[in-house]
C-alpha cells in the first residue's frame, strides 16, 4: 500500500494541530486527564466493592 505525500501531509498536519493545542493548554490537559482517571477509578472501586 502506497501512502503518498498528498495523503500523508494532511494527516500529519491534523495530528500536529491536535498535539499543538494539547501543549498550549498543558495544565488543563493534565488536569482533565487526572479528573477522568479519578472518575474511572472511583467507578471501578464502586463496582468492585464487596457488601
Secondary structure, 3 states (H helix, E strand, C coil): CCCCHHHHHHHHHHHHHHHHHHHHCHHHHHHHHHHHHHHHHHHHHHHHCCC
